Every structure is written in C-alpha cells, then in structure tokens.
Amino acid sequence: MGTKPPIEILNTLHKCAEIEGVLGKIYDLFADAYRENRDICRLFEKTAGEERNHEYQIRLAIKSLVPSIEAMTLTLEEADKHLTMAQETLDWLTKATPGIKEALNISITLEAKFSRFHMDTAARFADQSCAKLFTAMMAADEAHVAAMEKALAEVRRIDAALDRSK
C-alpha cells in the first residue's frame, strides 16, 4: 500500500479502534442475552473485554506510536466499510438476538473477518520493538476463537444428545 500521510494513518487507526468497540458491544449483547448459561456468558464477557483491549491498543498507538508506523496494511476505505458492516451487525442483533449456536457461529465469523484490524496486522512499524509489543499483546488473544469453537461443539453435542433422547 506504500507510505500514507500521517492524517490518513490516524483516520484509519481511529476507524479500527471504533470497529473493536462495536465488536465489544456485540459480545456484551451476547453475554447479557445468555446469562442463564454461565460458561457461555463468561466466554462472551471475556471476548468483549478482549475487544475493548484491542481498542485501547489502537488508541495507544494513535497517541504514542504513529511516527513509527511506516505503512498500513489496509485502506481507510476498507476500515470505513468494515466499521459500517460491524455497526449494521450490532443493529441487526439488537433487534433480534440469535440463539446460542448462531451467536457462536456469528462470533467466529466476526473474529475471522475483523482480525486484520488488530494492531499486530493492520500496521507495519519501522521500529521492530513496536511490532513485537503488539504481537506479544495479541498472543493471548488467539485462544478465544478456539474457545468459541469448543463451546459451539459442546452445544451441538448436547443438542444431539437431547435429540437422541426424544
């Protein structure tokens, strides 16, 4: 993509931070909807917290590290399009909260679609210590998709067992 003027980098980072904030709200919505299932509720609460952490990481980069960003791996237009997509998803889910299986499927899809907006993949840093900082911050994050997939498999297993017992 080449080097971008600092204002475009800033605007792109602000959009990325907003995306993470919206994703956090989606997971908060799911956590509230599934309070009766303690494990699922905790999974969504944890994921919502991780999304807020991603937002804070991006805001840290905006305040402190923009001079060391040599390029963005996505465009402002891509970030804006995905922010709109995330907000429309939140609006849709607010009107009709899906069941647990669908919520887990939606969440896994969202994580795959929006992972490129995290700081460890969205920006290329001239200073490798900055890149390593964000890579380290994201290392613990990779487990939540696996946790969602495991929870989905468990819900399916329970549903299948209930179907067989009918």
C-alpha positions in Angstrom: 0.0 0.0 0.0 3.0 2.3 0.4 3.6 5.0 2.9 0.5 7.1 3.8 0.3 10.6 5.0 0.1 10.7 8.8 -3.5 12.0 8.8 -4.7 9.0 6.7 -2.9 6.7 9.1 -4.6 8.4 12.1 -8.0 8.3 10.4 -7.6 4.6 9.6 -6.5 3.8 13.2 -9.5 5.7 14.6 -11.8 3.5 12.4 -10.0 0.4 13.5 -10.5 1.4 17.2 -14.2 2.1 16.5 -14.5 -1.4 14.9 -13.1 -3.0 18.0 -15.5 -1.0 20.2 -18.5 -2.2 18.2 -17.4 -5.8 18.4 -17.1 -5.4 22.1 -20.7 -4.2 22.2 -21.8 -7.3 20.2 -20.2 -9.6 22.7 -21.6 -7.7 25.6 -25.1 -8.1 24.0 -24.5 -11.9 23.7 -23.2 -12.1 27.3 -26.4 -10.3 28.5 -28.6 -12.5 26.4 -27.1 -15.8 27.7 -26.8 -15.0 31.4 -28.5 -18.3 32.2 -25.6 -20.2 30.7 -22.7 -19.3 32.9 -20.0 -20.7 30.7 -21.3 -19.1 27.5 -21.9 -15.8 29.3 -18.3 -15.8 30.7 -16.9 -16.6 27.2 -18.7 -13.6 25.7 -17.8 -11.3 28.6 -14.1 -12.3 28.2 -14.3 -11.8 24.5 -15.9 -8.4 24.9 -13.1 -7.4 27.3 -10.5 -8.5 24.7 -12.2 -6.4 22.0 -12.0 -3.4 24.4 -8.3 -4.2 25.0 -7.8 -4.2 21.2 -9.5 -0.8 21.0 -7.1 0.5 23.8 -4.1 -0.9 22.0 -5.1 1.1 18.9 -5.7 4.2 20.9 -2.2 3.7 22.5 -0.7 3.6 19.0 -2.6 6.7 18.0 -1.3 8.6 21.0 2.3 7.3 21.0 3.4 5.3 18.1 2.1 6.9 14.9 5.6 8.2 13.9 6.9 4.7 13.9 4.2 3.4 11.6 5.6 3.2 8.2 2.5 1.8 6.4 -0.9 0.5 7.0 -1.9 -2.9 5.5 -5.4 -1.7 4.9 -7.0 1.4 3.5 -9.2 4.0 5.2 -12.0 3.0 2.8 -11.7 -0.7 3.9 -11.8 0.3 7.6 -14.8 2.5 7.0 -16.6 -0.2 5.1 -15.9 -2.7 7.8 -17.0 -0.3 10.5 -20.3 0.1 8.8 -20.6 -3.7 8.5 -19.9 -4.1 12.2 -22.4 -1.4 13.2 -25.1 -2.9 10.9 -24.4 -6.3 12.5 -24.8 -4.8 16.0 -28.0 -3.0 14.9 -29.4 -6.3 13.5 -28.5 -8.3 16.6 -30.0 -5.7 18.9 -33.4 -6.2 17.1 -33.3 -10.0 17.2 -30.7 -11.8 19.4 -30.0 -15.2 17.9 -29.8 -18.5 19.8 -26.5 -19.6 21.4 -25.4 -21.7 18.4 -26.0 -18.9 15.9 -24.3 -16.4 18.2 -21.2 -18.5 18.4 -21.2 -19.0 14.7 -21.6 -15.3 14.1 -18.8 -14.6 16.6 -16.4 -17.0 14.9 -17.2 -15.4 11.6 -16.7 -11.9 13.0 -13.3 -12.8 14.5 -12.1 -14.2 11.2 -13.4 -11.2 9.3 -12.1 -8.5 11.6 -8.8 -9.9 12.9 -6.9 -7.9 10.3 -7.9 -4.7 12.0 -5.8 -5.5 15.1 -2.6 -3.5 15.6 -0.4 -6.5 15.0 -1.7 -6.9 11.5 -3.1 -3.5 10.5 0.2 -1.6 10.8 3.8 -2.1 9.7 6.2 -0.5 12.1 9.6 0.9 11.2 10.7 0.1 14.7 10.6 -3.7 15.3 10.2 -3.3 19.0 6.8 -1.7 18.4 5.8 -4.6 16.2 6.9 -7.1 18.8 5.0 -5.2 21.5 1.7 -5.6 19.6 2.4 -9.2 18.6 3.0 -10.0 22.3 -0.2 -8.2 23.3 -2.2 -10.3 20.8 -0.6 -13.7 21.6 -3.1 -14.4 24.4 -5.9 -13.3 22.2 -5.8 -16.2 19.8 -7.3 -18.6 22.3 -10.8 -17.0 22.3 -11.7 -18.2 18.8 -10.7 -21.7 19.8 -12.8 -21.4 23.0 -15.8 -20.3 20.9 -15.3 -23.3 18.5 -15.0 -25.6 21.5 -18.2 -24.1 23.1 -20.0 -24.5 19.8 -19.0 -28.1 19.5 -20.2 -28.7 23.1 -23.6 -27.0 22.4 -24.0 -29.2 19.3 -23.1 -32.3 21.3 -25.7 -31.5 23.9 -28.3 -30.7 21.3 -27.6 -34.0 19.5 -27.8 -36.0 22.8 -31.2 -34.3 23.6 -32.5 -35.1 20.1 -31.5 -38.8 20.5 -33.3 -39.0 23.9 -36.6 -37.8 22.4 
